[in-house]
Amino acid sequence: MPQALLVLNGPNLNMLGMREPATYGHETLADVEALCHAAAARHAMTLEFRQTNHEGELINWIHQARGRFAGIIINPAAWTHTSVAIRDALTAAELPVIEVHISNVHKREAFRHHSFVSPIALGVICGFGIQGYRMAVEYFGQLQSK
Ligand code: DQA
């Protein structure tokens, strides 16, 4: 049975491509989704890709992922810096988590330097644009082929 990954995106990421292109680039979230599916297919993995602007919805999705996915790739967007609830949900899911940010948050405003998610993540990828998502999928791909 192919292993499945869950890719989750937080608030405002539906605006990718239109939103602050100097920071986030011109690619859309549909481009990110296509990139993730292509990377997963190379490793014979399947992938579910979602975005929400509602914190409770993201928390429900994380709860439902428990036992159903090999791992979670999450760009929590602004909730990275604010949400204990998302961190607690990820802990409760008991799945390996890779945190992804399109921009290098450490080069930006001080309030973006702290992440509630990083301490419970397997790893963090930031600053590589949308390629960071592909890198995260590749990591899970090489883990399962070991
Ligand atoms: C982001 C960085 C966050 O600080 C910001 O709030 C976002 C996107 C990124 O992908 O670079 O919405 O997570």
Backbone and ligand atoms as CSV (ligand in chain L), in Angstrom:
chain,resi,resn,atom,element,x,y,z
A,1,MET,N,N,0.842,-1.205,0.000
A,1,MET,CA,C,0.000,0.000,0.000
A,1,MET,C,C,0.877,1.254,0.000
A,2,PRO,N,N,0.599,2.230,-0.889
A,2,PRO,CA,C,1.454,3.418,-0.894
A,2,PRO,C,C,1.285,4.225,0.389
A,3,GLN,N,N,2.362,4.835,0.827
A,3,GLN,CA,C,2.309,5.677,2.011
A,3,GLN,C,C,1.751,7.040,1.631
A,4,ALA,N,N,0.999,7.618,2.534
A,4,ALA,CA,C,0.355,8.899,2.244
A,4,ALA,C,C,0.939,10.013,3.113
A,5,LEU,N,N,1.071,11.180,2.518
A,5,LEU,CA,C,1.514,12.370,3.247
A,5,LEU,C,C,0.385,13.389,3.272
A,6,LEU,N,N,0.351,14.175,4.328
A,6,LEU,CA,C,-0.627,15.264,4.426
A,6,LEU,C,C,0.134,16.587,4.397
A,7,VAL,N,N,-0.213,17.440,3.433
A,7,VAL,CA,C,0.421,18.756,3.333
A,7,VAL,C,C,-0.618,19.807,3.717
A,8,LEU,N,N,-0.336,20.564,4.768
A,8,LEU,CA,C,-1.289,21.539,5.306
A,8,LEU,C,C,-0.743,22.959,5.183
A,9,ASN,N,N,-1.626,23.862,4.833
A,9,ASN,CA,C,-1.257,25.269,4.654
A,9,ASN,C,C,-2.187,26.171,5.439
A,10,GLY,N,N,-1.589,27.123,6.157
A,10,GLY,CA,C,-2.360,28.029,7.000
A,10,GLY,C,C,-2.823,29.282,6.266
A,11,PRO,N,N,-3.165,30.324,7.040
A,11,PRO,CA,C,-3.883,31.479,6.514
A,11,PRO,C,C,-3.093,32.279,5.479
A,12,ASN,N,N,-3.846,32.781,4.531
A,12,ASN,CA,C,-3.363,33.685,3.469
A,12,ASN,C,C,-2.552,32.976,2.386
A,13,LEU,N,N,-2.286,31.701,2.570
A,13,LEU,CA,C,-1.494,31.000,1.549
A,13,LEU,C,C,-2.324,30.725,0.289
A,14,ASN,N,N,-3.648,30.853,0.386
A,14,ASN,CA,C,-4.486,30.801,-0.827
A,14,ASN,C,C,-4.201,32.003,-1.742
A,15,MET,N,N,-3.554,33.039,-1.193
A,15,MET,CA,C,-3.246,34.263,-1.961
A,15,MET,C,C,-1.869,34.196,-2.625
A,16,LEU,N,N,-1.207,33.061,-2.491
A,16,LEU,CA,C,0.137,32.901,-3.058
A,16,LEU,C,C,0.122,33.235,-4.548
A,17,GLY,N,N,1.150,33.972,-4.972
A,17,GLY,CA,C,1.209,34.396,-6.377
A,17,GLY,C,C,0.766,35.845,-6.525
A,18,MET,N,N,-0.245,36.231,-5.719
A,18,MET,CA,C,-0.723,37.627,-5.741
A,18,MET,C,C,-0.170,38.385,-4.546
A,19,ARG,N,N,0.072,37.656,-3.467
A,19,ARG,CA,C,0.406,38.254,-2.180
A,19,ARG,C,C,1.919,38.496,-2.074
A,20,GLU,N,N,2.327,39.729,-1.842
A,20,GLU,CA,C,3.740,40.072,-1.617
A,20,GLU,C,C,4.694,39.233,-2.472
A,21,PRO,N,N,4.630,39.340,-3.783
A,21,PRO,CA,C,5.460,38.466,-4.639
A,21,PRO,C,C,6.962,38.623,-4.403
A,22,ALA,N,N,7.396,39.788,-3.939
A,22,ALA,CA,C,8.830,39.973,-3.677
A,22,ALA,C,C,9.295,39.044,-2.553
A,23,THR,N,N,8.377,38.700,-1.665
A,23,THR,CA,C,8.703,37.821,-0.527
A,23,THR,C,C,8.366,36.372,-0.832
A,24,TYR,N,N,7.195,36.147,-1.474
A,24,TYR,CA,C,6.696,34.776,-1.615
A,24,TYR,C,C,6.743,34.243,-3.047
A,25,GLY,N,N,7.160,35.094,-4.008
A,25,GLY,CA,C,7.277,34.632,-5.397
A,25,GLY,C,C,5.966,34.732,-6.153
A,26,HIS,N,N,5.997,34.310,-7.409
A,26,HIS,CA,C,4.849,34.437,-8.303
A,26,HIS,C,C,4.067,33.137,-8.462
A,27,GLU,N,N,4.609,32.049,-7.916
A,27,GLU,CA,C,3.901,30.772,-8.053
A,27,GLU,C,C,2.684,30.744,-7.144
A,28,THR,N,N,1.672,30.025,-7.596
A,28,THR,CA,C,0.419,29.937,-6.843
A,28,THR,C,C,0.423,28.680,-5.968
A,29,LEU,N,N,-0.606,28.585,-5.105
A,29,LEU,CA,C,-0.719,27.395,-4.260
A,29,LEU,C,C,-0.989,26.153,-5.113
A,30,ALA,N,N,-1.655,26.353,-6.257
A,30,ALA,CA,C,-1.868,25.222,-7.183
A,30,ALA,C,C,-0.526,24.726,-7.722
A,31,ASP,N,N,0.407,25.642,-7.957
A,31,ASP,CA,C,1.759,25.238,-8.391
A,31,ASP,C,C,2.448,24.426,-7.283
A,32,VAL,N,N,2.278,24.869,-6.038
A,32,VAL,CA,C,2.881,24.141,-4.906
A,32,VAL,C,C,2.295,22.735,-4.834
A,33,GLU,N,N,0.981,22.660,-4.996
A,33,GLU,CA,C,0.312,21.354,-4.934
A,33,GLU,C,C,0.852,20.422,-6.020
A,34,ALA,N,N,0.997,20.954,-7.249
A,34,ALA,CA,C,1.504,20.132,-8.372
A,34,ALA,C,C,2.924,19.650,-8.084
A,35,LEU,N,N,3.738,20.539,-7.538
A,35,LEU,CA,C,5.130,20.202,-7.185
A,35,LEU,C,C,5.161,19.058,-6.158
A,36,CYS,N,N,4.282,19.152,-5.167
A,36,CYS,CA,C,4.229,18.128,-4.111
A,36,CYS,C,C,3.771,16.789,-4.670
A,37,HIS,N,N,2.727,16.818,-5.505
A,37,HIS,CA,C,2.227,15.564,-6.090
A,37,HIS,C,C,3.305,14.896,-6.946
A,38,ALA,N,N,4.035,15.713,-7.732
A,38,ALA,CA,C,5.087,15.159,-8.604
A,38,ALA,C,C,6.182,14.512,-7.754
A,39,ALA,N,N,6.585,15.179,-6.686
A,39,ALA,CA,C,7.642,14.627,-5.813
A,39,ALA,C,C,7.161,13.350,-5.136
A,40,ALA,N,N,5.917,13.351,-4.669
A,40,ALA,CA,C,5.366,12.158,-3.995
A,40,ALA,C,C,5.310,10.986,-4.967
A,41,ALA,N,N,4.889,11.259,-6.203
A,41,ALA,CA,C,4.763,10.194,-7.213
A,41,ALA,C,C,6.125,9.559,-7.489
A,42,ARG,N,N,7.191,10.358,-7.498
A,42,ARG,CA,C,8.534,9.817,-7.732
A,42,ARG,C,C,8.922,8.806,-6.659
A,43,HIS,N,N,8.308,8.925,-5.485
A,43,HIS,CA,C,8.597,8.002,-4.376
A,43,HIS,C,C,7.444,7.030,-4.134
A,44,ALA,N,N,6.560,6.925,-5.116
A,44,ALA,CA,C,5.393,6.030,-5.001
A,44,ALA,C,C,4.582,6.316,-3.745
A,45,MET,N,N,4.485,7.603,-3.408
A,45,MET,CA,C,3.668,8.008,-2.263
A,45,MET,C,C,2.449,8.779,-2.769
A,46,THR,N,N,1.374,8.760,-1.989
A,46,THR,CA,C,0.233,9.609,-2.312
A,46,THR,C,C,0.255,10.800,-1.355
A,47,LEU,N,N,-0.543,11.787,-1.683
A,47,LEU,CA,C,-0.469,13.030,-0.915
A,47,LEU,C,C,-1.814,13.743,-0.905
A,48,GLU,N,N,-2.197,14.246,0.252
A,48,GLU,CA,C,-3.372,15.128,0.335
A,48,GLU,C,C,-2.881,16.524,0.638
A,49,PHE,N,N,-3.444,17.516,-0.039
A,49,PHE,CA,C,-2.959,18.892,0.039
A,49,PHE,C,C,-4.124,19.805,0.406
A,50,ARG,N,N,-3.990,20.572,1.488
A,50,ARG,CA,C,-5.111,21.413,1.934
A,50,ARG,C,C,-4.639,22.776,2.431
A,51,GLN,N,N,-5.546,23.733,2.363
A,51,GLN,CA,C,-5.288,25.081,2.894
A,51,GLN,C,C,-6.550,25.581,3.582
A,52,THR,N,N,-6.361,26.304,4.690
A,52,THR,CA,C,-7.514,26.918,5.353
A,52,THR,C,C,-7.124,28.246,6.000
A,53,ASN,N,N,-8.138,29.116,6.103
A,53,ASN,CA,C,-7.950,30.373,6.836
A,53,ASN,C,C,-8.598,30.300,8.219
A,54,HIS,N,N,-9.023,29.075,8.629
A,54,HIS,CA,C,-9.729,28.900,9.903
A,54,HIS,C,C,-8.923,27.965,10.807
A,55,GLU,N,N,-8.478,28.498,11.916
A,55,GLU,CA,C,-7.569,27.744,12.786
A,55,GLU,C,C,-8.195,26.435,13.278
A,56,GLY,N,N,-9.484,26.487,13.656
A,56,GLY,CA,C,-10.154,25.286,14.161
A,56,GLY,C,C,-10.224,24.189,13.109
A,57,GLU,N,N,-10.400,24.601,11.861
A,57,GLU,CA,C,-10.453,23.623,10.764
A,57,GLU,C,C,-9.103,22.921,10.620
A,58,LEU,N,N,-8.045,23.704,10.702
A,58,LEU,CA,C,-6.697,23.104,10.605
A,58,LEU,C,C,-6.480,22.124,11.761
A,59,ILE,N,N,-6.918,22.511,12.951
A,59,ILE,CA,C,-6.764,21.643,14.131
A,59,ILE,C,C,-7.540,20.341,13.922
A,60,ASN,N,N,-8.763,20.424,13.403
A,60,ASN,CA,C,-9.548,19.203,13.129
A,60,ASN,C,C,-8.836,18.302,12.125
A,61,TRP,N,N,-8.292,18.888,11.081
A,61,TRP,CA,C,-7.572,18.090,10.068
A,61,TRP,C,C,-6.374,17.383,10.698
A,62,ILE,N,N,-5.676,18.090,11.580
A,62,ILE,CA,C,-4.493,17.478,12.226
A,62,ILE,C,C,-4.944,16.302,13.103
A,63,HIS,N,N,-6.024,16.477,13.856
A,63,HIS,CA,C,-6.546,15.377,14.699
A,63,HIS,C,C,-6.899,14.162,13.839
A,64,GLN,N,N,-7.580,14.425,12.727
A,64,GLN,CA,C,-8.047,13.331,11.855
A,64,GLN,C,C,-6.888,12.609,11.166
A,65,ALA,N,N,-5.724,13.253,11.123
A,65,ALA,CA,C,-4.561,12.656,10.435
A,65,ALA,C,C,-3.943,11.514,11.238
A,66,ARG,N,N,-4.194,11.522,12.540
A,66,ARG,CA,C,-3.601,10.515,13.438
A,66,ARG,C,C,-3.845,9.097,12.913
A,67,GLY,N,N,-2.762,8.371,12.704
A,67,GLY,CA,C,-2.869,6.983,12.267
A,67,GLY,C,C,-3.162,6.800,10.779
A,68,ARG,N,N,-3.381,7.885,10.062
A,68,ARG,CA,C,-3.776,7.775,8.641
A,68,ARG,C,C,-2.678,8.190,7.669
A,69,PHE,N,N,-1.652,8.893,8.180
A,69,PHE,CA,C,-0.615,9.404,7.286
A,69,PHE,C,C,0.777,9.025,7.804
A,70,ALA,N,N,1.722,8.961,6.859
A,70,ALA,CA,C,3.110,8.671,7.241
A,70,ALA,C,C,3.759,9.907,7.865
A,71,GLY,N,N,3.261,11.084,7.509
A,71,GLY,CA,C,3.831,12.318,8.054
A,71,GLY,C,C,3.025,13.524,7.622
A,72,ILE,N,N,3.281,14.625,8.313
A,72,ILE,CA,C,2.616,15.900,8.004
A,72,ILE,C,C,3.679,16.915,7.588
A,73,ILE,N,N,3.430,17.581,6.477
A,73,ILE,CA,C,4.230,18.736,6.065
A,73,ILE,C,C,3.326,19.936,6.269
A,74,ILE,N,N,3.773,20.894,7.057
A,74,ILE,CA,C,2.878,22.016,7.375
A,74,ILE,C,C,3.584,23.355,7.235
A,75,ASN,N,N,2.902,24.254,6.519
A,75,ASN,CA,C,3.281,25.661,6.554
A,75,ASN,C,C,2.175,26.343,7.354
A,76,PRO,N,N,2.397,26.553,8.647
A,76,PRO,CA,C,1.330,27.125,9.479
A,76,PRO,C,C,1.145,28.626,9.246
A,77,ALA,N,N,1.996,29.220,8.373
A,77,ALA,CA,C,1.933,30.647,8.054
A,77,ALA,C,C,1.942,31.468,9.352
A,78,ALA,N,N,1.074,32.467,9.475
A,78,ALA,CA,C,1.131,33.354,10.648
A,78,ALA,C,C,0.889,32.613,11.964
A,79,TRP,N,N,0.145,31.482,11.908
A,79,TRP,CA,C,-0.119,30.724,13.150
A,79,TRP,C,C,1.149,30.099,13.731
A,80,THR,N,N,2.189,29.995,12.900
A,80,THR,CA,C,3.498,29.526,13.386
A,80,THR,C,C,3.901,30.289,14.642
A,81,HIS,N,N,3.658,31.606,14.561
A,81,HIS,CA,C,4.187,32.519,15.567
A,81,HIS,C,C,3.198,32.794,16.697
A,82,THR,N,N,1.982,32.234,16.594
A,82,THR,CA,C,0.941,32.588,17.569
A,82,THR,C,C,0.256,31.391,18.226
A,83,SER,N,N,0.299,30.213,17.592
A,83,SER,CA,C,-0.672,29.190,17.996
A,83,SER,C,C,-0.116,28.012,18.802
A,84,VAL,N,N,-0.366,28.065,20.099
A,84,VAL,CA,C,-0.076,26.911,20.963
A,84,VAL,C,C,-1.027,25.770,20.593
A,85,ALA,N,N,-2.246,26.120,20.164
A,85,ALA,CA,C,-3.262,25.100,19.850
A,85,ALA,C,C,-2.822,24.226,18.668
A,86,ILE,N,N,-2.211,24.822,17.674
A,86,ILE,CA,C,-1.746,24.024,16.522
A,86,ILE,C,C,-0.564,23.157,16.939
A,87,ARG,N,N,0.312,23.682,17.721
A,87,ARG,CA,C,1.423,22.861,18.233
A,87,ARG,C,C,0.881,21.675,19.037
A,88,ASP,N,N,-0.097,21.926,19.919
A,88,ASP,CA,C,-0.652,20.848,20.743
A,88,ASP,C,C,-1.350,19.804,19.880
A,89,ALA,N,N,-2.042,20.247,18.831
A,89,ALA,CA,C,-2.714,19.302,17.920
A,89,ALA,C,C,-1.685,18.426,17.223
A,90,LEU,N,N,-0.587,19.031,16.776
A,90,LEU,CA,C,0.468,18.261,16.089
A,90,LEU,C,C,1.085,17.246,17.049
A,91,THR,N,N,1.261,17.630,18.284
A,91,THR,CA,C,1.796,16.700,19.288
A,91,THR,C,C,0.819,15.537,19.476
A,92,ALA,N,N,-0.481,15.856,19.553
A,92,ALA,CA,C,-1.507,14.828,19.767
A,92,ALA,C,C,-1.606,13.869,18.580
A,93,ALA,N,N,-1.284,14.341,17.389
A,93,ALA,CA,C,-1.387,13.493,16.188
A,93,ALA,C,C,-0.329,12.402,16.187
A,94,GLU,N,N,0.758,12.617,16.919
A,94,GLU,CA,C,1.842,11.617,17.023
A,94,GLU,C,C,2.343,11.163,15.652
A,95,LEU,N,N,2.562,12.143,14.775
A,95,LEU,CA,C,3.122,11.865,13.446
A,95,LEU,C,C,4.357,12.744,13.268
A,96,PRO,N,N,5.316,12.274,12.465
A,96,PRO,CA,C,6.460,13.156,12.181
A,96,PRO,C,C,6.014,14.383,11.390
A,97,VAL,N,N,6.537,15.535,11.781
A,97,VAL,CA,C,6.120,16.822,11.189
A,97,VAL,C,C,7.329,17.534,10.601
A,98,ILE,N,N,7.191,18.007,9.371
A,98,ILE,CA,C,8.188,18.925,8.814
A,98,ILE,C,C,7.514,20.278,8.620
A,99,GLU,N,N,8.115,21.307,9.228
A,99,GLU,CA,C,7.607,22.685,9.122
A,99,GLU,C,C,8.283,23.361,7.928
A,100,VAL,N,N,7.487,23.963,7.079
A,100,VAL,CA,C,8.016,24.622,5.876
A,100,VAL,C,C,7.591,26.086,5.858
A,101,HIS,N,N,8.523,26.949,5.499
A,101,HIS,CA,C,8.204,28.346,5.197
A,101,HIS,C,C,8.831,28.714,3.866
A,102,ILE,N,N,8.089,29.416,3.073
A,102,ILE,CA,C,8.570,29.832,1.753
A,102,ILE,C,C,9.707,30.839,1.907
A,103,SER,N,N,9.491,31.809,2.777
A,103,SER,CA,C,10.502,32.849,2.999
A,103,SER,C,C,11.453,32.422,4.117
A,104,ASN,N,N,12.613,33.089,4.173
A,104,ASN,CA,C,13.515,32.871,5.309
A,104,ASN,C,C,13.034,33.764,6.447
A,105,VAL,N,N,12.266,33.166,7.344
A,105,VAL,CA,C,11.635,33.944,8.426
A,105,VAL,C,C,12.677,34.611,9.325
A,106,HIS,N,N,13.879,34.065,9.364
A,106,HIS,CA,C,14.927,34.615,10.241
A,106,HIS,C,C,15.558,35.888,9.684
A,107,LYS,N,N,15.328,36.147,8.409
A,107,LYS,CA,C,15.809,37.397,7.785
A,107,LYS,C,C,14.775,38.503,7.919
A,108,ARG,N,N,13.606,38.165,8.484
A,108,ARG,CA,C,12.477,39.096,8.480
A,108,ARG,C,C,12.234,39.676,9.880
A,109,GLU,N,N,11.047,40.204,10.126
A,109,GLU,CA,C,10.737,40.858,11.401
A,109,GLU,C,C,10.961,39.900,12.579
A,110,ALA,N,N,11.323,40.477,13.719
A,110,ALA,CA,C,11.630,39.675,14.914
A,110,ALA,C,C,10.460,38.777,15.310
A,111,PHE,N,N,9.206,39.243,15.116
A,111,PHE,CA,C,8.066,38.414,15.549
A,111,PHE,C,C,7.947,37.131,14.735
A,112,ARG,N,N,8.657,37.060,13.596
A,112,ARG,CA,C,8.632,35.818,12.802
A,112,ARG,C,C,9.745,34.851,13.202
A,113,HIS,N,N,10.608,35.273,14.117
A,113,HIS,CA,C,11.746,34.416,14.473
A,113,HIS,C,C,11.349,33.291,15.412
A,114,HIS,N,N,10.249,33.495,16.136
A,114,HIS,CA,C,9.809,32.435,17.064
A,114,HIS,C,C,8.731,31.579,16.422
A,115,SER,N,N,8.905,30.266,16.574
A,115,SER,CA,C,7.892,29.325,16.096
A,115,SER,C,C,7.454,28.430,17.243
A,116,PHE,N,N,6.128,28.304,17.435
A,116,PHE,CA,C,5.613,27.359,18.430
A,116,PHE,C,C,5.736,25.925,17.924
A,117,VAL,N,N,5.871,25.763,16.623
A,117,VAL,CA,C,5.871,24.423,16.012
A,117,VAL,C,C,7.274,23.800,15.974
A,118,SER,N,N,8.295,24.617,15.720
A,118,SER,CA,C,9.651,24.066,15.520
A,118,SER,C,C,10.116,23.098,16.604
A,119,PRO,N,N,9.857,23.364,17.896
A,119,PRO,CA,C,10.372,22.440,18.924
A,119,PRO,C,C,9.778,21.031,18.847
A,120,ILE,N,N,8.612,20.883,18.201
A,120,ILE,CA,C,8.027,19.537,18.115
A,120,ILE,C,C,8.151,18.966,16.689
A,121,ALA,N,N,8.828,19.698,15.807
A,121,ALA,CA,C,8.997,19.233,14.424
A,121,ALA,C,C,10.247,18.367,14.299
A,122,LEU,N,N,10.185,17.460,13.310
A,122,LEU,CA,C,11.360,16.672,12.942
A,122,LEU,C,C,12.415,17.610,12.370
A,123,GLY,N,N,11.984,18.540,11.553
A,123,GLY,CA,C,12.886,19.507,10.949
A,123,GLY,C,C,12.125,20.688,10.396
A,124,VAL,N,N,12.878,21.724,10.074
A,124,VAL,CA,C,12.290,22.972,9.566
A,124,VAL,C,C,13.019,23.354,8.280
A,125,ILE,N,N,12.259,23.712,7.249
A,125,ILE,CA,C,12.839,24.163,5.981
A,125,ILE,C,C,12.303,25.562,5.723
A,126,CYS,N,N,13.180,26.537,5.557
A,126,CYS,CA,C,12.692,27.883,5.239
A,126,CYS,C,C,13.660,28.601,4.336
A,127,GLY,N,N,13.110,29.465,3.486
A,127,GLY,CA,C,13.948,30.334,2.669
A,127,GLY,C,C,14.243,29.813,1.280
A,128,PHE,N,N,13.721,28.652,0.930
A,128,PHE,CA,C,13.976,28.077,-0.394
A,128,PHE,C,C,12.779,28.225,-1.336
A,129,GLY,N,N,11.896,29.175,-1.024
A,129,GLY,CA,C,10.715,29.359,-1.854
A,129,GLY,C,C,9.848,28.111,-1.796
A,130,ILE,N,N,9.081,27.893,-2.848
A,130,ILE,CA,C,8.161,26.747,-2.815
A,130,ILE,C,C,8.912,25.422,-2.936
A,131,GLN,N,N,10.199,25.468,-3.310
A,131,GLN,CA,C,10.988,24.224,-3.371
A,131,GLN,C,C,11.107,23.570,-1.994
A,132,GLY,N,N,10.906,24.343,-0.945
A,132,GLY,CA,C,10.961,23.781,0.411
A,132,GLY,C,C,9.937,22.663,0.608
A,133,TYR,N,N,8.768,22.815,-0.021
A,133,TYR,CA,C,7.742,21.762,0.076
A,133,TYR,C,C,8.255,20.483,-0.583
A,134,ARG,N,N,8.876,20.660,-1.775
A,134,ARG,CA,C,9.401,19.484,-2.495
A,134,ARG,C,C,10.464,18.783,-1.647
A,135,MET,N,N,11.331,19.581,-1.021
A,135,MET,CA,C,12.395,19.008,-0.182
A,135,MET,C,C,11.797,18.179,0.944
A,136,ALA,N,N,10.714,18.680,1.535
A,136,ALA,CA,C,10.071,17.957,2.640
A,136,ALA,C,C,9.471,16.640,2.150
A,137,VAL,N,N,8.823,16.674,0.984
A,137,VAL,CA,C,8.260,15.436,0.416
A,137,VAL,C,C,9.388,14.446,0.125
A,138,GLU,N,N,10.485,14.947,-0.461
A,138,GLU,CA,C,11.635,14.076,-0.782
A,138,GLU,C,C,12.171,13.422,0.488
A,139,TYR,N,N,12.214,14.182,1.566
A,139,TYR,CA,C,12.728,13.619,2.823
A,139,TYR,C,C,11.871,12.440,3.259
A,140,PHE,N,N,10.559,12.627,3.285
A,140,PHE,CA,C,9.683,11.510,3.678
A,140,PHE,C,C,9.813,10.362,2.679
A,141,GLY,N,N,10.005,10.707,1.400
A,141,GLY,CA,C,10.153,9.683,0.363
A,141,GLY,C,C,11.375,8.817,0.616
A,142,GLN,N,N,12.489,9.439,0.925
A,142,GLN,CA,C,13.702,8.639,1.149
A,142,GLN,C,C,13.611,7.868,2.474
A,143,LEU,N,N,12.874,8.389,3.443
A,143,LEU,CA,C,12.668,7.666,4.720
A,143,LEU,C,C,11.955,6.343,4.465
A,144,GLN,N,N,10.887,6.400,3.638
A,144,GLN,CA,C,10.086,5.180,3.431
A,144,GLN,C,C,10.799,4.169,2.549
A,145,SER,N,N,11.751,4.621,1.690
A,145,SER,CA,C,12.430,3.645,0.817
A,145,SER,C,C,13.628,3.002,1.523
A,146,LYS,N,N,13.863,3.373,2.789
A,146,LYS,CA,C,14.990,2.785,3.544
A,146,LYS,C,C,14.654,1.375,4.002
L,1,DQA,C1,C,5.337,32.061,5.964
L,1,DQA,C2,C,6.070,33.007,6.919
L,1,DQA,C3,C,5.113,33.555,7.979
L,1,DQA,O1,O,5.813,34.428,8.851
L,1,DQA,C4,C,3.979,34.315,7.320
L,1,DQA,O2,O,3.043,34.757,8.304
L,1,DQA,C5,C,3.313,33.560,6.247
L,1,DQA,C6,C,4.100,32.709,5.355
L,1,DQA,C7,C,6.235,31.583,4.814
L,1,DQA,O3,O,5.866,30.608,4.162
L,1,DQA,O4,O,7.291,32.182,4.550
L,1,DQA,O5,O,2.114,33.704,6.021
L,1,DQA,O6,O,4.938,30.916,6.701
